Amino acid sequence: MFPMSDVYHELLDAVIQQLQDLKAQGVRFVPVSAEGIAALNGAPRATLRPASAPVQSAPAAAEVTRRIIPAPVSAPNPPEPRPAAPIAPSLIETPAPVPSLLSPEAKSAAFAELGERARACVKCPHLASSRQNVVFGVGNIDAQLMFVGEAPGADEDAQGEPFVGKAGQLLTKIIQATGLQRGDVYIANILKCRPDTPGESAGNRKPTPEEMQTCIPYLHEQIDLIRPKVLVALGATAVEGLLGKTVGITRLRGNWQTYRGIPLMPTYHPAYLLRNQAMSEKRRVWEDMLQVMEKLGMSISEKQRNFFLKG
């Protein structure tokens, strides 16, 4: 068996992304040419290369993807679309994955540079003028598990760190219940700034689609640098930001999704559990985390399996 080259995985990610974009646009059938099938069948062999061979560039991989998956041909008289659940503006137009693993020093430097850009960002003037801090993210940049939330609240804005309020304290307890510590994982949000609440001294609001689309490239870069094995999306807004899906979290939670090849588990936001402390709701979130632990190959004790079950 020969290992697949970096460019093969890059090409695979590009194909997956193109298919996801087409699906989001309502495309249900994609014609594939004989040339495309031949390219797919030959991709692993064609991309095996000696260490000295140059890596194919992302634009070149994208060109191969366009040959494999041509743009769908519109029907002469397309039927009127049926009313359906609203689809958010595309928030998954992301840069190509990092083509190769960086050295620890280069990775740290890239993360530091990304953080500097995020902290200097003023693309949303109304958010930049009202924030106390840019809440970039916190944790292990080599983490196998990454949590993504909605946006900073008042406590996070004041301290410059995500999930430090009551919901954050509960998230920390959930992480610890798996046998991990907060410093073992990485935690970030869709938005790096607290959504402004003009005329209100307290409370939070959901980010707008425009705010999410403006800010989410920073999160995409964080994920590309960290390369976690599993993502956990906390709440409907996190799912919407990462996948562009506006389906209710009740329908999605507990069901694996995929973010550019990374398994993604949608679950309830910890703030929901603070509002609804029924044992059944806590158990649902814990069942989601058990799936995450299994996906990561973590050992699970009988005690852990029985958390929040009625005796």
C-alpha positions in Angstrom: 0.0 0.0 0.0 1.3 3.4 -0.9 0.2 6.5 1.2 -1.8 9.1 -0.6 0.0 12.3 -1.4 -1.0 15.7 0.0 -2.3 16.7 -3.4 -4.6 13.7 -3.5 -6.2 14.8 -0.2 -6.3 18.3 -1.5 -8.1 17.2 -4.6 -10.5 15.1 -2.6 -11.4 18.0 -0.3 -11.9 20.2 -3.4 -14.3 17.6 -4.9 -16.2 17.3 -1.7 -16.5 21.1 -1.4 -17.7 21.4 -4.9 -20.4 18.8 -4.4 -21.5 20.4 -1.1 -21.8 23.8 -2.9 -23.9 22.3 -5.7 -26.1 20.5 -3.2 -26.7 23.8 -1.3 -27.7 25.4 -4.7 -30.4 22.7 -5.1 -28.6 20.5 -7.6 -29.6 16.9 -7.3 -27.8 15.4 -10.4 -24.3 16.1 -11.7 -23.2 14.7 -15.1 -19.7 13.2 -15.0 -17.8 12.8 -18.2 -15.8 9.7 -19.2 -12.7 11.9 -18.8 -13.8 12.7 -15.3 -14.4 9.1 -14.3 -10.9 8.2 -15.7 -9.4 11.0 -13.7 -11.1 9.8 -10.5 -10.1 6.2 -11.1 -6.5 7.3 -11.8 -6.2 10.0 -9.1 -4.5 8.0 -6.4 -1.9 6.6 -8.8 -1.4 9.8 -10.7 -0.8 11.8 -7.5 1.7 9.4 -5.9 5.1 11.1 -6.2 8.6 10.9 -4.8 9.6 13.3 -2.0 11.5 15.5 -4.4 8.5 16.0 -6.8 6.7 19.4 -6.6 3.3 19.5 -5.0 0.5 20.4 -7.4 -0.9 23.9 -6.6 -4.4 24.5 -5.3 -5.5 26.2 -8.5 -4.3 23.2 -10.5 -6.3 20.9 -8.2 -9.3 23.1 -8.6 -8.9 22.9 -12.4 -8.9 19.1 -12.2 -12.0 19.3 -10.0 -13.8 21.4 -12.6 -13.0 18.8 -15.2 -14.3 16.0 -13.0 -17.4 17.8 -11.9 -18.6 20.1 -14.7 -21.2 22.8 -14.1 -24.7 21.3 -14.3 -26.6 22.1 -17.4 -29.8 23.9 -16.7 -33.0 22.5 -18.0 -34.8 24.5 -20.8 -37.8 25.2 -18.6 -36.8 24.6 -15.0 -39.8 24.1 -12.7 -40.7 26.7 -10.1 -39.0 25.9 -6.8 -41.2 24.6 -4.1 -41.4 26.6 -0.8 -38.9 25.2 1.6 -37.1 26.0 4.8 -35.0 29.2 4.2 -31.4 28.6 3.2 -28.8 30.9 4.6 -26.4 32.7 2.3 -23.5 30.5 1.5 -21.1 30.6 4.4 -19.0 27.7 3.3 -17.0 29.4 0.6 -13.7 28.7 2.2 -10.1 28.7 1.1 -8.4 25.5 0.1 -7.1 23.4 3.0 -3.5 23.8 4.0 -1.6 21.7 1.4 0.9 20.2 3.9 1.4 19.9 7.6 3.4 22.8 9.0 6.2 22.5 11.5 5.3 23.4 15.1 7.1 26.7 14.8 5.5 27.6 11.5 2.1 26.6 12.8 2.5 28.8 15.9 3.6 31.7 13.7 0.7 31.3 11.3 -1.7 31.2 14.2 -0.2 34.3 15.8 -0.4 36.1 12.5 -4.0 35.1 12.0 -4.8 36.3 15.5 -3.2 39.7 14.8 -5.3 40.1 11.7 -8.5 39.2 13.5 -7.8 41.6 16.4 -7.2 44.4 14.0 -10.3 43.7 11.9 -12.8 46.5 11.4 -14.8 45.0 8.6 -18.0 45.3 10.7 -17.7 48.9 11.9 -20.7 48.7 14.2 -19.1 45.6 16.0 -15.6 47.1 16.0 -16.8 50.3 17.7 -18.8 48.5 20.4 -16.5 45.7 21.3 -14.1 45.6 24.3 -12.0 42.7 22.9 -11.8 40.5 19.8 -12.5 37.0 21.1 -10.2 35.0 18.8 -10.2 31.5 20.4 -8.5 29.5 23.1 -6.9 26.1 23.6 -4.5 23.6 22.1 -3.7 24.4 18.4 -2.9 20.7 18.0 -6.2 19.6 19.4 -8.1 16.6 18.0 -11.4 18.0 19.2 -12.6 21.5 18.5 -15.8 23.2 19.7 -17.5 26.0 17.8 -20.0 28.3 19.3 -22.1 31.3 18.2 -20.6 34.6 19.3 -19.1 36.2 22.4 -21.3 37.4 25.1 -20.7 40.1 27.7 -18.3 38.1 29.8 -16.4 36.9 26.8 -16.2 40.4 25.4 -14.8 41.7 28.7 -12.2 38.9 29.1 -11.3 38.3 25.4 -11.8 34.6 25.8 -14.7 32.4 24.5 -17.0 30.5 26.8 -16.0 32.0 30.2 -19.5 32.9 31.4 -22.1 30.5 32.9 -22.5 28.7 29.6 -18.7 28.4 29.3 -18.4 27.0 32.8 -20.9 24.3 31.9 -19.0 23.6 28.6 -15.9 23.1 30.7 -17.7 20.6 32.9 -18.9 18.7 29.8 -15.3 18.6 28.5 -14.0 17.3 31.8 -16.7 14.6 32.0 -15.2 13.1 28.8 -11.8 12.8 30.6 -10.3 15.8 28.8 -9.4 19.2 30.1 -10.3 22.6 28.6 -6.6 23.1 27.6 -6.7 19.8 25.6 -9.3 21.1 23.1 -9.7 24.3 21.0 -12.7 26.6 21.5 -13.8 29.3 19.0 -16.9 31.1 17.8 -18.5 31.9 14.4 -18.1 35.6 15.3 -15.0 37.1 16.9 -16.8 40.2 18.2 -19.9 40.4 20.4 -23.0 41.3 18.4 -23.8 44.9 19.4 -27.1 45.6 21.2 -27.8 49.3 20.6 -29.9 50.9 23.3 -29.6 47.8 25.6 -27.4 47.5 28.6 -27.6 43.7 28.8 -28.6 40.7 26.7 -27.2 39.1 23.5 -28.5 38.8 20.0 -27.9 36.3 17.2 -25.4 37.3 14.6 -26.8 38.3 11.2 -26.0 36.2 8.1 -23.9 39.2 6.8 -21.9 39.4 10.0 -21.2 35.6 9.9 -20.2 35.7 6.3 -17.8 38.5 6.9 -16.2 37.0 10.0 -16.2 33.3 9.3 -13.0 33.2 7.1 -11.0 33.6 10.3 -12.7 30.5 11.7 -12.1 28.5 8.5 -8.4 29.4 8.7 -8.3 28.3 12.4 -9.8 25.0 11.5 -7.4 24.5 8.5 -4.4 25.1 10.8 -5.6 23.0 13.7 -6.9 20.1 11.6 -9.0 18.6 14.3 -10.3 15.0 13.9 -13.8 16.0 15.2 -15.7 19.3 15.3 -18.6 19.9 17.7 -21.0 22.7 16.7 -22.7 24.2 19.7 -26.2 25.3 18.7 -28.1 26.1 15.5 -26.0 29.3 14.7 -22.8 27.3 14.7 -24.3 24.8 12.4 -25.6 27.5 10.1 -22.2 29.2 10.0 -20.2 26.1 9.3 -22.6 24.2 7.0 -25.0 26.9 5.8 -27.9 24.8 7.2 -30.8 26.6 8.9 -32.6 23.4 9.9 -33.5 23.4 13.6 -30.9 22.0 16.0 -33.4 19.6 17.4 -33.5 17.8 14.1 -29.8 17.9 13.5 -28.3 17.2 17.0 -26.9 13.7 17.4 -26.5 13.1 13.7 -23.1 13.3 12.2 -22.5 16.0 9.5 -19.3 16.7 7.6 -17.4 19.9 7.3 -14.9 19.6 4.4 -14.1 16.0 5.3 -14.1 16.5 9.1 -16.8 14.7 11.1 -19.0 17.3 12.7 -21.4 16.7 15.6 -24.2 19.2 16.1 -25.5 19.5 19.7 -27.3 21.9 21.9 -25.5 25.1 23.1 -24.7 24.9 26.8 -26.9 28.0 27.3 -29.9 25.9 26.3 -29.1 23.5 29.1 -29.0 26.4 31.6 -32.5 27.3 30.5 -33.8 23.8 30.3 -32.2 21.6 33.0 -34.3 18.5 32.5 -32.3 15.3 32.9 -33.5 14.2 29.5 -32.0 17.2 27.7 -28.7 16.8 29.6 -28.7 13.1 28.5 -29.2 14.1 24.9 -26.1 16.3 24.9 -24.1 13.6 26.7 -25.2 11.0 24.1 -23.8 13.3 21.5 -20.5 13.6 23.4 -20.3 9.8 23.8 -20.5 9.6 20.0 -17.7 12.1 19.8 -15.6 10.1 22.3 -16.1 7.0 20.2 -15.2 8.8 17.0 -11.9 9.9 18.7 -11.2 6.4 19.9 -11.4 7.4 23.6 -12.1 4.9 26.2 -15.5 5.1 27.8 -16.2 3.8 31.3 -19.5 2.3 32.4 -19.9 5.2 34.7 -19.6 7.6 31.8 -22.1 5.7 29.7 -24.6 6.0 32.5 -24.3 9.7 33.1 -27.8 11.4 33.3 -29.7 8.2 33.1 -32.5 7.9 35.6 -31.9 5.1 38.2 
